[in-house]
Amino acid sequence: MASGADDVYQPKDAVGIAIQSTLITGAAGLTVSAVQNTLTKQNVTAWGVFTRSGGVIALFAAMGGTYGFAKAASANLREKNDSWNPTIAGFLAGSVAGMSFRTFPAVLGFGAGLAVLQGVFDYTGGKFSGYDKDPNVDEYERKDQLRKNKRRPIQETLEQLGEGRGKASFIKLSKDHGLTILAGVYGPGYRERRADRIKENYGIDVPRT
């Protein structure tokens, strides 16, 4: 979080967020209820969305409203925006779902399950794509920095793999001239060191260029 004025917590409208969440999840519950009403084998009317499976709409709306209000209220009381807010809200919303089973273990189980799910999801970025990228950092510069962080020094690579590992290809340009292409791991001054070793071991003068 940025320093200065950005550190000051801004209170949230818990009631407004609760109403918005209730409408959104209630609409989702209406969709689920409509699908259930359509797939039933009994001959029901369109009002069956409300009369036959209306409890689904109420459950979704109650869970959404509870989650939205609890998350905002927790943030206001604690004056912090962290992963504990969705964890607390997830527990209360999950408890609402567990009440439909009318057993205390179900209330605790659903509450704990949704609390862990929401807490971990928020802690890992709150999005399926992960954390948001900094809009003030150029994408090319960001990727270039990642490449530099992962790039190993040539000396470390030579120490681990050894120098001269690769394939040497000779391309004949004319009768007396040719070009040697080295493909592999080579440090600066490799040709000179190679020529010195051959001269020392075999007494053969090797071109250094």
N, C-alpha and C positions, 0 to 999 in steps of 0.2 A: 504494500500500500504506500502511496506517496506520502511525503511528509507535509507539514504545514496545515493548510486549511482542509486538505483532503482527509486528514485524520479525524476530523470532527464527524461524529455519527449523525446521520440524517434520519430522523424518525420516519416510520412507515405508517401508512393508513391501513391499519389492520382490518377495519370493517370493510373498507372498499376492496381490499385484496380478497377478503373472505367472500364477498358478494360475487366478484369476478370469477373466483375459483369455483364457486357453487354453480354458476351458470355454465362454465366450460365443462366441468365434470358431469353436471346434470344433462347437458346435451349429449355427452358421450354415453351416459346411461340410457338416454332415450333411444339412441342408435342401437345399443345392445338389446334393449327391450323390444324394439321393432323387429330385429333379426330373430329373436326368440319367438315372437308372435307370428312371424312369417313361416318359420320352420315347424310349428306345432302341427300335429296330425288332426287335431280337432277343428271343427268348423267355428272359427271365432271371427268377430268383426274387427274393424280397425281400432275400436275402443279397447280392445284387448291389450293394447300397448300399455294402457293405464290401469285397467281393471284386473288383468291376469298377471302381468309381470311388472306392474308399477313399482313394486318394491325395489327392483334393480335401479330404477331412476332415483328413488329416494336414497338408496345406499351410496350410489356414486356421488350424488349431490352433497350428502352429509360428509362423506370422506373428503371431497374436494374443499368444501367450506371449512372443515375442521383443520385440514392441512394448511390452507392459506392463512387462516386467522392465527393458528398456533405458531407458524413460522415467523410471521410479522410481529406478533406479540412477544415472542421469545427474543427476537432481535431488539425490540424496543426496550424490554426490561433489562437485557444484558448490555445493550448499547454496543453490540458487536455483530459483524457479518462474518460468521464462520460456519463450519460444518455441524456445529451443535444445534443450530436452529432447525435445519431440515431433519436432523436426527430426532429431536423432541417432537416436531410436527409429525414425522413419520410414525412415531410410537402412538400418538393420539389418534391419527387417522387410521392406522392399523387396528387399534382397539375398537374403533367404531365398526370396522368390518367384522371383527371377532364377536361383537355383540349379537350379530345375526344368528350365531350358533347357540347363544344363551348359555355358554359355559365359561367359567373363569380362565381355564387353561387356553381356550381359544382366543380370549381377549389378550392375554399376555403373549401368546405365540404370534398372533398376527401383528400385534404392536411391536414386538421385538424384531420380527422379520422385516417389516417395512422400515423400522428405524435404522437397522443396519444397512438395508438397501439404499435408502435415501442419504444416509450419512456418508457411506463409501462413495456413492455416485457424486455427491457434491465435493468431497475431498479430492477426488481424482479429476476435477475440472468441471463437473456439472454438465458435460456434453459427451455424446458418443464419439465425437471427433477429438476429445482431449481439451487441453488448455487453449485459450485464445492466443493467437500470435499478436505480438506488439505491433499496432498499426503505424507506429512512428519509426519502425525499422524496415529498411528496404529489403525486399525478398532476396535479391541477388546478394546483398551484403550479409544477410543472415545465413544463406547457404554457404557462402564463401568462408564465413567464420566457422561453420560446422566442419567444413573440409580441413581448415587449418588446425582445428582442435584434434581431429582424428589423424592428421598427417604425422608420420614418424620421422625423426631426423635421419638423414642418409647414413650417418655414422652408426646409429643404433641398428639399422637394417643390415649394414655390412657386418657388424659384429655377430648378429644372430644367424644370418644366412651364409655369410662368406662372400668374398668378392670373386667375380669372374664366372658366376653361374649363369649360363645362358648359351646361346648359339651364335657362332660367328659365320657370316656369309661373305664370300668374296665375289665381287662383280667385276668382270674383266671389261675394261673400257677400250683398251687398244692392245697392241702387241706387247708393249712394255709397261703399260700402266693398268692399274686396277683399283678397286675401292673395296675396303673391308668394312662390313656393317656388323656391329656388335649389338646383340639383343639380349639383355639380361640386367643384372645388378652390378653397376660399376661406379666407383667413386672417382672424384677428380684426380687426374694424373695417372689413370690406370694404364694407358698405353705406354707411358714412360717406365712405370714399374714393371710391366710385363716384358718390355724390351730388355730391361736390365737383368731380370731373372733369366731370360733365355740366353743372354750374352754370358752371364756368369756360369750357368749350368752346362750349356752346349757350345759356347763360343760362336754363336751365330748372331750376326747383326740383323736386327729386325727394324724396318722403318717405323718411326715414331709418330707419323702423321697419317 
